[in-house]
């Protein structure tokens, strides 16, 4: 049994640096992932790798310095993963 089965993880900074490594580690432990960062192309690259593992992944380009982006991010993740 994986400790993250049936869990959704919202990972910010998921497009580069340590973010993709953390995303992959969580995916291998059974988590569904919502990954956010400013770089849409970077997020799409990470998402393609995660889908290769077979994990549900949501890509959300967002600039978390903006309150409206933060609010939209949370709304989108809750809606996509039926967690409202």
PyMOL Python script that loads the backbone (N, CA, C, O; Angstrom):
from pymol import cmd

cmd.read_pdbstr("""\
ATOM      1  N   UNK A   1       0.838  -1.188   0.000  1.00  0.00           N
ATOM      2  CA  UNK A   1       0.000   0.000   0.000  1.00  0.00           C
ATOM      3  C   UNK A   1       0.883   1.252   0.000  1.00  0.00           C
ATOM      4  O   UNK A   1       1.860   1.346   0.743  1.00  0.00           O
ATOM      5  N   UNK A   2       0.520   2.182  -0.830  1.00  0.00           N
ATOM      6  CA  UNK A   2       1.264   3.434  -0.903  1.00  0.00           C
ATOM      7  C   UNK A   2       0.631   4.466   0.025  1.00  0.00           C
ATOM      8  O   UNK A   2      -0.594   4.573   0.077  1.00  0.00           O
ATOM      9  N   UNK A   3       1.441   5.225   0.756  1.00  0.00           N
ATOM     10  CA  UNK A   3       0.896   6.165   1.740  1.00  0.00           C
ATOM     11  C   UNK A   3       0.106   7.328   1.140  1.00  0.00           C
ATOM     12  O   UNK A   3      -0.638   7.998   1.857  1.00  0.00           O
ATOM     13  N   UNK A   4       0.255   7.577  -0.149  1.00  0.00           N
ATOM     14  CA  UNK A   4      -0.443   8.699  -0.762  1.00  0.00           C
ATOM     15  C   UNK A   4      -1.600   8.270  -1.661  1.00  0.00           C
ATOM     16  O   UNK A   4      -2.163   9.103  -2.372  1.00  0.00           O
ATOM     17  N   UNK A   5      -1.966   6.986  -1.643  1.00  0.00           N
ATOM     18  CA  UNK A   5      -3.118   6.550  -2.429  1.00  0.00           C
ATOM     19  C   UNK A   5      -4.337   7.365  -2.034  1.00  0.00           C
ATOM     20  O   UNK A   5      -4.569   7.615  -0.851  1.00  0.00           O
ATOM     21  N   UNK A   6      -5.113   7.777  -3.024  1.00  0.00           N
ATOM     22  CA  UNK A   6      -6.334   8.571  -2.815  1.00  0.00           C
ATOM     23  C   UNK A   6      -6.056   9.953  -2.233  1.00  0.00           C
ATOM     24  O   UNK A   6      -6.969  10.595  -1.713  1.00  0.00           O
ATOM     25  N   UNK A   7      -4.836  10.412  -2.310  1.00  0.00           N
ATOM     26  CA  UNK A   7      -4.483  11.755  -1.844  1.00  0.00           C
ATOM     27  C   UNK A   7      -4.149  12.623  -3.051  1.00  0.00           C
ATOM     28  O   UNK A   7      -3.651  12.141  -4.069  1.00  0.00           O
ATOM     29  N   UNK A   8      -4.433  13.905  -2.912  1.00  0.00           N
ATOM     30  CA  UNK A   8      -4.076  14.882  -3.931  1.00  0.00           C
ATOM     31  C   UNK A   8      -3.055  15.832  -3.324  1.00  0.00           C
ATOM     32  O   UNK A   8      -3.253  16.351  -2.226  1.00  0.00           O
ATOM     33  N   UNK A   9      -1.972  16.053  -4.037  1.00  0.00           N
ATOM     34  CA  UNK A   9      -0.925  16.950  -3.582  1.00  0.00           C
ATOM     35  C   UNK A   9      -0.875  18.140  -4.529  1.00  0.00           C
ATOM     36  O   UNK A   9      -0.796  17.974  -5.747  1.00  0.00           O
ATOM     37  N   UNK A  10      -0.922  19.328  -3.968  1.00  0.00           N
ATOM     38  CA  UNK A  10      -0.731  20.560  -4.725  1.00  0.00           C
ATOM     39  C   UNK A  10       0.710  20.984  -4.522  1.00  0.00           C
ATOM     40  O   UNK A  10       1.107  21.368  -3.422  1.00  0.00           O
ATOM     41  N   UNK A  11       1.486  20.911  -5.582  1.00  0.00           N
ATOM     42  CA  UNK A  11       2.909  21.208  -5.510  1.00  0.00           C
ATOM     43  C   UNK A  11       3.190  22.489  -6.282  1.00  0.00           C
ATOM     44  O   UNK A  11       2.967  22.558  -7.491  1.00  0.00           O
ATOM     45  N   UNK A  12       3.677  23.494  -5.580  1.00  0.00           N
ATOM     46  CA  UNK A  12       4.073  24.737  -6.244  1.00  0.00           C
ATOM     47  C   UNK A  12       5.559  24.668  -6.561  1.00  0.00           C
ATOM     48  O   UNK A  12       6.311  23.936  -5.918  1.00  0.00           O
ATOM     49  N   UNK A  13       5.968  25.431  -7.550  1.00  0.00           N
ATOM     50  CA  UNK A  13       7.370  25.379  -7.972  1.00  0.00           C
ATOM     51  C   UNK A  13       7.693  24.061  -8.641  1.00  0.00           C
ATOM     52  O   UNK A  13       8.816  23.564  -8.555  1.00  0.00           O
ATOM     53  N   UNK A  14       6.694  23.497  -9.311  1.00  0.00           N
ATOM     54  CA  UNK A  14       6.842  22.150  -9.849  1.00  0.00           C
ATOM     55  C   UNK A  14       7.514  22.033 -11.191  1.00  0.00           C
ATOM     56  O   UNK A  14       7.640  20.924 -11.710  1.00  0.00           O
ATOM     57  N   UNK A  15       7.956  23.141 -11.783  1.00  0.00           N
ATOM     58  CA  UNK A  15       8.493  23.054 -13.139  1.00  0.00           C
ATOM     59  C   UNK A  15      10.012  22.935 -13.221  1.00  0.00           C
ATOM     60  O   UNK A  15      10.544  22.567 -14.269  1.00  0.00           O
ATOM     61  N   UNK A  16      10.712  23.238 -12.140  1.00  0.00           N
ATOM     62  CA  UNK A  16      12.173  23.161 -12.204  1.00  0.00           C
ATOM     63  C   UNK A  16      12.766  23.014 -10.810  1.00  0.00           C
ATOM     64  O   UNK A  16      12.056  23.020  -9.805  1.00  0.00           O
ATOM     65  N   UNK A  17      14.090  22.881 -10.780  1.00  0.00           N
ATOM     66  CA  UNK A  17      14.763  22.701  -9.499  1.00  0.00           C
ATOM     67  C   UNK A  17      14.364  21.379  -8.861  1.00  0.00           C
ATOM     68  O   UNK A  17      14.304  20.345  -9.526  1.00  0.00           O
ATOM     69  N   UNK A  18      14.097  21.429  -7.584  1.00  0.00           N
ATOM     70  CA  UNK A  18      13.722  20.221  -6.849  1.00  0.00           C
ATOM     71  C   UNK A  18      12.258  19.818  -7.091  1.00  0.00           C
ATOM     72  O   UNK A  18      11.874  18.683  -6.812  1.00  0.00           O
ATOM     73  N   UNK A  19      11.453  20.740  -7.604  1.00  0.00           N
ATOM     74  CA  UNK A  19      10.027  20.473  -7.815  1.00  0.00           C
ATOM     75  C   UNK A  19       9.716  19.219  -8.605  1.00  0.00           C
ATOM     76  O   UNK A  19       8.921  18.403  -8.140  1.00  0.00           O
ATOM     77  N   UNK A  20      10.309  19.020  -9.792  1.00  0.00           N
ATOM     78  CA  UNK A  20      10.029  17.806 -10.550  1.00  0.00           C
ATOM     79  C   UNK A  20      10.447  16.527  -9.822  1.00  0.00           C
ATOM     80  O   UNK A  20       9.801  15.490  -9.969  1.00  0.00           O
ATOM     81  N   UNK A  21      11.504  16.599  -9.052  1.00  0.00           N
ATOM     82  CA  UNK A  21      11.947  15.421  -8.290  1.00  0.00           C
ATOM     83  C   UNK A  21      10.949  15.081  -7.185  1.00  0.00           C
ATOM     84  O   UNK A  21      10.634  13.913  -6.957  1.00  0.00           O
ATOM     85  N   UNK A  22      10.465  16.102  -6.511  1.00  0.00           N
ATOM     86  CA  UNK A  22       9.458  15.891  -5.470  1.00  0.00           C
ATOM     87  C   UNK A  22       8.176  15.343  -6.107  1.00  0.00           C
ATOM     88  O   UNK A  22       7.562  14.419  -5.574  1.00  0.00           O
ATOM     89  N   UNK A  23       7.780  15.913  -7.241  1.00  0.00           N
ATOM     90  CA  UNK A  23       6.578  15.444  -7.929  1.00  0.00           C
ATOM     91  C   UNK A  23       6.694  13.970  -8.289  1.00  0.00           C
ATOM     92  O   UNK A  23       5.754  13.203  -8.079  1.00  0.00           O
ATOM     93  N   UNK A  24       7.823  13.577  -8.819  1.00  0.00           N
ATOM     94  CA  UNK A  24       8.002  12.175  -9.197  1.00  0.00           C
ATOM     95  C   UNK A  24       7.977  11.258  -7.976  1.00  0.00           C
ATOM     96  O   UNK A  24       7.379  10.182  -8.016  1.00  0.00           O
ATOM     97  N   UNK A  25       8.618  11.678  -6.904  1.00  0.00           N
ATOM     98  CA  UNK A  25       8.623  10.859  -5.684  1.00  0.00           C
ATOM     99  C   UNK A  25       7.203  10.676  -5.146  1.00  0.00           C
ATOM    100  O   UNK A  25       6.828   9.577  -4.737  1.00  0.00           O
ATOM    101  N   UNK A  26       6.420  11.745  -5.148  1.00  0.00           N
ATOM    102  CA  UNK A  26       5.033  11.661  -4.684  1.00  0.00           C
ATOM    103  C   UNK A  26       4.199  10.786  -5.610  1.00  0.00           C
ATOM    104  O   UNK A  26       3.378   9.993  -5.150  1.00  0.00           O
ATOM    105  N   UNK A  27       4.409  10.931  -6.905  1.00  0.00           N
ATOM    106  CA  UNK A  27       3.664  10.129  -7.879  1.00  0.00           C
ATOM    107  C   UNK A  27       3.951   8.642  -7.690  1.00  0.00           C
ATOM    108  O   UNK A  27       3.041   7.816  -7.760  1.00  0.00           O
ATOM    109  N   UNK A  28       5.197   8.310  -7.456  1.00  0.00           N
ATOM    110  CA  UNK A  28       5.570   6.899  -7.268  1.00  0.00           C
ATOM    111  C   UNK A  28       4.990   6.329  -5.972  1.00  0.00           C
ATOM    112  O   UNK A  28       4.935   5.112  -5.794  1.00  0.00           O
ATOM    113  N   UNK A  29       4.566   7.198  -5.084  1.00  0.00           N
ATOM    114  CA  UNK A  29       3.943   6.758  -3.832  1.00  0.00           C
ATOM    115  C   UNK A  29       2.422   6.818  -3.902  1.00  0.00           C
ATOM    116  O   UNK A  29       1.742   6.624  -2.894  1.00  0.00           O
ATOM    117  N   UNK A  30       1.888   7.086  -5.094  1.00  0.00           N
ATOM    118  CA  UNK A  30       0.451   6.977  -5.296  1.00  0.00           C
ATOM    119  C   UNK A  30      -0.347   8.263  -5.284  1.00  0.00           C
ATOM    120  O   UNK A  30      -1.572   8.212  -5.395  1.00  0.00           O
ATOM    121  N   UNK A  31       0.288   9.405  -5.157  1.00  0.00           N
ATOM    122  CA  UNK A  31      -0.448  10.675  -5.094  1.00  0.00           C
ATOM    123  C   UNK A  31      -0.886  11.122  -6.482  1.00  0.00           C
ATOM    124  O   UNK A  31      -0.164  10.949  -7.464  1.00  0.00           O
ATOM    125  N   UNK A  32      -2.076  11.699  -6.544  1.00  0.00           N
ATOM    126  CA  UNK A  32      -2.475  12.470  -7.718  1.00  0.00           C
ATOM    127  C   UNK A  32      -1.868  13.849  -7.512  1.00  0.00           C
ATOM    128  O   UNK A  32      -1.763  14.319  -6.379  1.00  0.00           O
ATOM    129  N   UNK A  33      -1.469  14.496  -8.593  1.00  0.00           N
ATOM    130  CA  UNK A  33      -0.725  15.744  -8.446  1.00  0.00           C
ATOM    131  C   UNK A  33      -1.328  16.898  -9.222  1.00  0.00           C
ATOM    132  O   UNK A  33      -1.753  16.751 -10.368  1.00  0.00           O
ATOM    133  N   UNK A  34      -1.353  18.044  -8.571  1.00  0.00           N
ATOM    134  CA  UNK A  34      -1.592  19.322  -9.223  1.00  0.00           C
ATOM    135  C   UNK A  34      -0.277  20.064  -9.091  1.00  0.00           C
ATOM    136  O   UNK A  34       0.194  20.321  -7.983  1.00  0.00           O
ATOM    137  N   UNK A  35       0.312  20.405 -10.223  1.00  0.00           N
ATOM    138  CA  UNK A  35       1.595  21.100 -10.181  1.00  0.00           C
ATOM    139  C   UNK A  35       1.416  22.507 -10.731  1.00  0.00           C
ATOM    140  O   UNK A  35       0.775  22.722 -11.759  1.00  0.00           O
ATOM    141  N   UNK A  36       1.996  23.444 -10.022  1.00  0.00           N
ATOM    142  CA  UNK A  36       1.843  24.855 -10.384  1.00  0.00           C
ATOM    143  C   UNK A  36       3.215  25.517 -10.456  1.00  0.00           C
ATOM    144  O   UNK A  36       4.126  25.194  -9.694  1.00  0.00           O
ATOM    145  N   UNK A  37       3.330  26.440 -11.384  1.00  0.00           N
ATOM    146  CA  UNK A  37       4.527  27.262 -11.546  1.00  0.00           C
ATOM    147  C   UNK A  37       4.199  28.302 -12.602  1.00  0.00           C
ATOM    148  O   UNK A  37       3.151  28.239 -13.244  1.00  0.00           O
ATOM    149  N   UNK A  38       5.091  29.250 -12.776  1.00  0.00           N
ATOM    150  CA  UNK A  38       4.872  30.264 -13.810  1.00  0.00           C
ATOM    151  C   UNK A  38       5.146  29.727 -15.206  1.00  0.00           C
ATOM    152  O   UNK A  38       4.552  30.204 -16.173  1.00  0.00           O
ATOM    153  N   UNK A  39       6.026  28.755 -15.332  1.00  0.00           N
ATOM    154  CA  UNK A  39       6.448  28.235 -16.632  1.00  0.00           C
ATOM    155  C   UNK A  39       5.529  27.133 -17.126  1.00  0.00           C
ATOM    156  O   UNK A  39       5.632  25.990 -16.681  1.00  0.00           O
ATOM    157  N   UNK A  40       4.631  27.467 -18.046  1.00  0.00           N
ATOM    158  CA  UNK A  40       3.709  26.462 -18.584  1.00  0.00           C
ATOM    159  C   UNK A  40       4.467  25.362 -19.320  1.00  0.00           C
ATOM    160  O   UNK A  40       4.141  24.184 -19.175  1.00  0.00           O
ATOM    161  N   UNK A  41       5.470  25.731 -20.104  1.00  0.00           N
ATOM    162  CA  UNK A  41       6.206  24.712 -20.854  1.00  0.00           C
ATOM    163  C   UNK A  41       6.950  23.768 -19.905  1.00  0.00           C
ATOM    164  O   UNK A  41       7.009  22.562 -20.149  1.00  0.00           O
ATOM    165  N   UNK A  42       7.509  24.304 -18.842  1.00  0.00           N
ATOM    166  CA  UNK A  42       8.176  23.462 -17.849  1.00  0.00           C
ATOM    167  C   UNK A  42       7.207  22.520 -17.163  1.00  0.00           C
ATOM    168  O   UNK A  42       7.527  21.354 -16.929  1.00  0.00           O
ATOM    169  N   UNK A  43       6.028  23.018 -16.843  1.00  0.00           N
ATOM    170  CA  UNK A  43       5.005  22.184 -16.216  1.00  0.00           C
ATOM    171  C   UNK A  43       4.570  21.056 -17.145  1.00  0.00           C
ATOM    172  O   UNK A  43       4.375  19.923 -16.705  1.00  0.00           O
ATOM    173  N   UNK A  44       4.420  21.366 -18.420  1.00  0.00           N
ATOM    174  CA  UNK A  44       3.995  20.352 -19.378  1.00  0.00           C
ATOM    175  C   UNK A  44       5.038  19.255 -19.538  1.00  0.00           C
ATOM    176  O   UNK A  44       4.686  18.089 -19.717  1.00  0.00           O
ATOM    177  N   UNK A  45       6.316  19.614 -19.474  1.00  0.00           N
ATOM    178  CA  UNK A  45       7.379  18.609 -19.526  1.00  0.00           C
ATOM    179  C   UNK A  45       7.312  17.685 -18.317  1.00  0.00           C
ATOM    180  O   UNK A  45       7.420  16.466 -18.451  1.00  0.00           O
ATOM    181  N   UNK A  46       7.135  18.266 -17.145  1.00  0.00           N
ATOM    182  CA  UNK A  46       7.043  17.466 -15.920  1.00  0.00           C
ATOM    183  C   UNK A  46       5.799  16.586 -15.975  1.00  0.00           C
ATOM    184  O   UNK A  46       5.854  15.409 -15.619  1.00  0.00           O
ATOM    185  N   UNK A  47       4.696  17.144 -16.414  1.00  0.00           N
ATOM    186  CA  UNK A  47       3.445  16.392 -16.512  1.00  0.00           C
ATOM    187  C   UNK A  47       3.593  15.188 -17.436  1.00  0.00           C
ATOM    188  O   UNK A  47       3.086  14.109 -17.128  1.00  0.00           O
ATOM    189  N   UNK A  48       4.275  15.357 -18.555  1.00  0.00           N
ATOM    190  CA  UNK A  48       4.477  14.244 -19.491  1.00  0.00           C
ATOM    191  C   UNK A  48       5.247  13.102 -18.823  1.00  0.00           C
ATOM    192  O   UNK A  48       4.925  11.931 -19.025  1.00  0.00           O
ATOM    193  N   UNK A  49       6.252  13.440 -18.037  1.00  0.00           N
ATOM    194  CA  UNK A  49       7.007  12.406 -17.314  1.00  0.00           C
ATOM    195  C   UNK A  49       6.131  11.712 -16.277  1.00  0.00           C
ATOM    196  O   UNK A  49       6.202  10.493 -16.116  1.00  0.00           O
ATOM    197  N   UNK A  50       5.307  12.486 -15.576  1.00  0.00           N
ATOM    198  CA  UNK A  50       4.459  11.901 -14.539  1.00  0.00           C
ATOM    199  C   UNK A  50       3.386  11.000 -15.145  1.00  0.00           C
ATOM    200  O   UNK A  50       3.053   9.960 -14.578  1.00  0.00           O
ATOM    201  N   UNK A  51       2.848  11.397 -16.290  1.00  0.00           N
ATOM    202  CA  UNK A  51       1.842  10.558 -16.946  1.00  0.00           C
ATOM    203  C   UNK A  51       2.447   9.241 -17.382  1.00  0.00           C
ATOM    204  O   UNK A  51       1.745   8.234 -17.474  1.00  0.00           O
ATOM    205  N   UNK A  52       3.753   9.235 -17.655  1.00  0.00           N
ATOM    206  CA  UNK A  52       4.448   7.997 -17.972  1.00  0.00           C
ATOM    207  C   UNK A  52       4.459   7.030 -16.800  1.00  0.00           C
ATOM    208  O   UNK A  52       4.559   5.818 -16.988  1.00  0.00           O
ATOM    209  N   UNK A  53       4.358   7.559 -15.614  1.00  0.00           N
ATOM    210  CA  UNK A  53       4.283   6.741 -14.399  1.00  0.00           C
ATOM    211  C   UNK A  53       2.850   6.248 -14.194  1.00  0.00           C
ATOM    212  O   UNK A  53       2.614   5.264 -13.493  1.00  0.00           O
ATOM    213  N   UNK A  54       1.897   6.949 -14.819  1.00  0.00           N
ATOM    214  CA  UNK A  54       0.500   6.555 -14.704  1.00  0.00           C
ATOM    215  C   UNK A  54      -0.263   7.314 -13.641  1.00  0.00           C
ATOM    216  O   UNK A  54      -1.271   6.821 -13.134  1.00  0.00           O
ATOM    217  N   UNK A  55       0.196   8.503 -13.293  1.00  0.00           N
ATOM    218  CA  UNK A  55      -0.451   9.284 -12.242  1.00  0.00           C
ATOM    219  C   UNK A  55      -1.305  10.389 -12.865  1.00  0.00           C
ATOM    220  O   UNK A  55      -0.937  10.968 -13.887  1.00  0.00           O
ATOM    221  N   UNK A  56      -2.438  10.671 -12.244  1.00  0.00           N
ATOM    222  CA  UNK A  56      -3.275  11.778 -12.691  1.00  0.00           C
ATOM    223  C   UNK A  56      -2.574  13.080 -12.339  1.00  0.00           C
ATOM    224  O   UNK A  56      -2.172  13.296 -11.195  1.00  0.00           O
ATOM    225  N   UNK A  57      -2.434  13.942 -13.335  1.00  0.00           N
ATOM    226  CA  UNK A  57      -1.702  15.190 -13.145  1.00  0.00           C
ATOM    227  C   UNK A  57      -2.488  16.357 -13.716  1.00  0.00           C
ATOM    228  O   UNK A  57      -3.012  16.286 -14.828  1.00  0.00           O
ATOM    229  N   UNK A  58      -2.562  17.414 -12.953  1.00  0.00           N
ATOM    230  CA  UNK A  58      -3.176  18.661 -13.386  1.00  0.00           C
ATOM    231  C   UNK A  58      -2.091  19.723 -13.434  1.00  0.00           C
ATOM    232  O   UNK A  58      -1.369  19.928 -12.459  1.00  0.00           O
ATOM    233  N   UNK A  59      -1.980  20.396 -14.572  1.00  0.00           N
ATOM    234  CA  UNK A  59      -1.008  21.477 -14.756  1.00  0.00           C
ATOM    235  C   UNK A  59      -1.750  22.793 -14.602  1.00  0.00           C
ATOM    236  O   UNK A  59      -2.760  23.028 -15.265  1.00  0.00           O
ATOM    237  N   UNK A  60      -1.234  23.664 -13.710  1.00  0.00           N
ATOM    238  CA  UNK A  60      -1.858  24.961 -13.488  1.00  0.00           C
ATOM    239  C   UNK A  60      -0.789  26.047 -13.521  1.00  0.00           C
ATOM    240  O   UNK A  60      -0.112  26.288 -12.521  1.00  0.00           O
ATOM    241  N   UNK A  61      -0.637  26.708 -14.677  1.00  0.00           N
ATOM    242  CA  UNK A  61       0.298  27.838 -14.714  1.00  0.00           C
ATOM    243  C   UNK A  61      -0.241  28.958 -13.818  1.00  0.00           C
ATOM    244  O   UNK A  61      -1.401  29.350 -13.940  1.00  0.00           O
ATOM    245  N   UNK A  62       0.588  29.459 -12.937  1.00  0.00           N
ATOM    246  CA  UNK A  62       0.141  30.500 -12.007  1.00  0.00           C
ATOM    247  C   UNK A  62       1.326  31.271 -11.464  1.00  0.00           C
ATOM    248  O   UNK A  62       2.405  30.717 -11.253  1.00  0.00           O
ATOM    249  N   UNK A  63       1.113  32.533 -11.247  1.00  0.00           N
ATOM    250  CA  UNK A  63       2.093  33.388 -10.584  1.00  0.00           C
ATOM    251  C   UNK A  63       1.569  33.612  -9.166  1.00  0.00           C
ATOM    252  O   UNK A  63       0.669  34.424  -8.949  1.00  0.00           O
ATOM    253  N   UNK A  64       2.124  32.904  -8.230  1.00  0.00           N
ATOM    254  CA  UNK A  64       1.587  32.906  -6.873  1.00  0.00           C
ATOM    255  C   UNK A  64       1.820  34.205  -6.113  1.00  0.00           C
ATOM    256  O   UNK A  64       1.399  34.342  -4.965  1.00  0.00           O
ATOM    257  N   UNK A  65       2.483  35.150  -6.747  1.00  0.00           N
ATOM    258  CA  UNK A  65       2.588  36.481  -6.150  1.00  0.00           C
ATOM    259  C   UNK A  65       1.262  37.213  -6.270  1.00  0.00           C
ATOM    260  O   UNK A  65       1.021  38.190  -5.561  1.00  0.00           O
ATOM    261  N   UNK A  66       0.394  36.739  -7.175  1.00  0.00           N
ATOM    262  CA  UNK A  66      -0.907  37.360  -7.420  1.00  0.00           C
ATOM    263  C   UNK A  66      -1.999  36.628  -6.650  1.00  0.00           C
ATOM    264  O   UNK A  66      -2.180  35.422  -6.822  1.00  0.00           O
ATOM    265  N   UNK A  67      -2.720  37.342  -5.814  1.00  0.00           N
ATOM    266  CA  UNK A  67      -3.770  36.718  -5.015  1.00  0.00           C
ATOM    267  C   UNK A  67      -4.809  36.031  -5.885  1.00  0.00           C
ATOM    268  O   UNK A  67      -5.259  34.934  -5.554  1.00  0.00           O
ATOM    269  N   UNK A  68      -5.193  36.647  -6.978  1.00  0.00           N
ATOM    270  CA  UNK A  68      -6.203  36.038  -7.841  1.00  0.00           C
ATOM    271  C   UNK A  68      -5.715  34.703  -8.411  1.00  0.00           C
ATOM    272  O   UNK A  68      -6.516  33.790  -8.608  1.00  0.00           O
ATOM    273  N   UNK A  69      -4.420  34.582  -8.676  1.00  0.00           N
ATOM    274  CA  UNK A  69      -3.874  33.324  -9.177  1.00  0.00           C
ATOM    275  C   UNK A  69      -3.927  32.261  -8.081  1.00  0.00           C
ATOM    276  O   UNK A  69      -4.240  31.101  -8.352  1.00  0.00           O
ATOM    277  N   UNK A  70      -3.623  32.653  -6.857  1.00  0.00           N
ATOM    278  CA  UNK A  70      -3.675  31.694  -5.742  1.00  0.00           C
ATOM    279  C   UNK A  70      -5.092  31.173  -5.550  1.00  0.00           C
ATOM    280  O   UNK A  70      -5.306  29.972  -5.386  1.00  0.00           O
ATOM    281  N   UNK A  71      -6.055  32.086  -5.572  1.00  0.00           N
ATOM    282  CA  UNK A  71      -7.452  31.687  -5.384  1.00  0.00           C
ATOM    283  C   UNK A  71      -7.917  30.771  -6.510  1.00  0.00           C
ATOM    284  O   UNK A  71      -8.577  29.763  -6.260  1.00  0.00           O
ATOM    285  N   UNK A  72      -7.578  31.115  -7.738  1.00  0.00           N
ATOM    286  CA  UNK A  72      -7.967  30.304  -8.897  1.00  0.00           C
ATOM    287  C   UNK A  72      -7.295  28.934  -8.846  1.00  0.00           C
ATOM    288  O   UNK A  72      -7.904  27.930  -9.213  1.00  0.00           O
ATOM    289  N   UNK A  73      -6.069  28.891  -8.403  1.00  0.00           N
ATOM    290  CA  UNK A  73      -5.351  27.624  -8.276  1.00  0.00           C
ATOM    291  C   UNK A  73      -6.080  26.679  -7.336  1.00  0.00           C
ATOM    292  O   UNK A  73      -6.335  25.526  -7.684  1.00  0.00           O
ATOM    293  N   UNK A  74      -6.410  27.155  -6.167  1.00  0.00           N
ATOM    294  CA  UNK A  74      -7.099  26.304  -5.190  1.00  0.00           C
ATOM    295  C   UNK A  74      -8.464  25.875  -5.725  1.00  0.00           C
ATOM    296  O   UNK A  74      -8.823  24.702  -5.621  1.00  0.00           O
ATOM    297  N   UNK A  75      -9.222  26.798  -6.292  1.00  0.00           N
ATOM    298  CA  UNK A  75     -10.537  26.478  -6.851  1.00  0.00           C
ATOM    299  C   UNK A  75     -10.404  25.401  -7.927  1.00  0.00           C
ATOM    300  O   UNK A  75     -11.167  24.435  -7.937  1.00  0.00           O
ATOM    301  N   UNK A  76      -9.444  25.565  -8.825  1.00  0.00           N
ATOM    302  CA  UNK A  76      -9.264  24.629  -9.928  1.00  0.00           C
ATOM    303  C   UNK A  76      -8.901  23.234  -9.427  1.00  0.00           C
ATOM    304  O   UNK A  76      -9.436  22.239  -9.916  1.00  0.00           O
ATOM    305  N   UNK A  77      -8.003  23.160  -8.462  1.00  0.00           N
ATOM    306  CA  UNK A  77      -7.586  21.865  -7.927  1.00  0.00           C
ATOM    307  C   UNK A  77      -8.751  21.168  -7.228  1.00  0.00           C
ATOM    308  O   UNK A  77      -8.988  19.981  -7.450  1.00  0.00           O
ATOM    309  N   UNK A  78      -9.468  21.889  -6.398  1.00  0.00           N
ATOM    310  CA  UNK A  78     -10.605  21.284  -5.702  1.00  0.00           C
ATOM    311  C   UNK A  78     -11.652  20.775  -6.695  1.00  0.00           C
ATOM    312  O   UNK A  78     -12.198  19.684  -6.530  1.00  0.00           O
ATOM    313  N   UNK A  79     -11.917  21.554  -7.698  1.00  0.00           N
ATOM    314  CA  UNK A  79     -12.915  21.162  -8.702  1.00  0.00           C
ATOM    315  C   UNK A  79     -12.435  19.947  -9.514  1.00  0.00           C
ATOM    316  O   UNK A  79     -13.180  18.983  -9.690  1.00  0.00           O
ATOM    317  N   UNK A  80     -11.211  19.997  -9.999  1.00  0.00           N
ATOM    318  CA  UNK A  80     -10.683  18.919 -10.852  1.00  0.00           C
ATOM    319  C   UNK A  80     -10.666  17.580 -10.135  1.00  0.00           C
ATOM    320  O   UNK A  80     -10.952  16.543 -10.734  1.00  0.00           O
ATOM    321  N   UNK A  81     -10.333  17.604  -8.859  1.00  0.00           N
ATOM    322  CA  UNK A  81     -10.191  16.353  -8.105  1.00  0.00           C
ATOM    323  C   UNK A  81     -11.412  16.067  -7.222  1.00  0.00           C
ATOM    324  O   UNK A  81     -11.352  15.228  -6.323  1.00  0.00           O
ATOM    325  N   UNK A  82     -12.512  16.765  -7.485  1.00  0.00           N
ATOM    326  CA  UNK A  82     -13.765  16.545  -6.744  1.00  0.00           C
ATOM    327  C   UNK A  82     -13.568  16.571  -5.232  1.00  0.00           C
ATOM    328  O   UNK A  82     -14.001  15.669  -4.516  1.00  0.00           O
ATOM    329  N   UNK A  83     -12.908  17.619  -4.767  1.00  0.00           N
ATOM    330  CA  UNK A  83     -12.605  17.745  -3.330  1.00  0.00           C
ATOM    331  C   UNK A  83     -13.295  18.942  -2.711  1.00  0.00           C
ATOM    332  O   UNK A  83     -12.797  19.489  -1.726  1.00  0.00           O
ATOM    333  N   UNK A  84     -14.422  19.368  -3.255  1.00  0.00           N
ATOM    334  CA  UNK A  84     -15.108  20.538  -2.714  1.00  0.00           C
ATOM    335  C   UNK A  84     -15.948  20.152  -1.570  1.00  0.00           C
ATOM    336  O   UNK A  84     -16.610  21.002  -0.975  1.00  0.00           O
TER     337      UNK A  84
END
""", "prot")
cmd.dss("prot")
cmd.show_as("cartoon", "prot")
cmd.util.cbc("prot")
cmd.orient("prot")
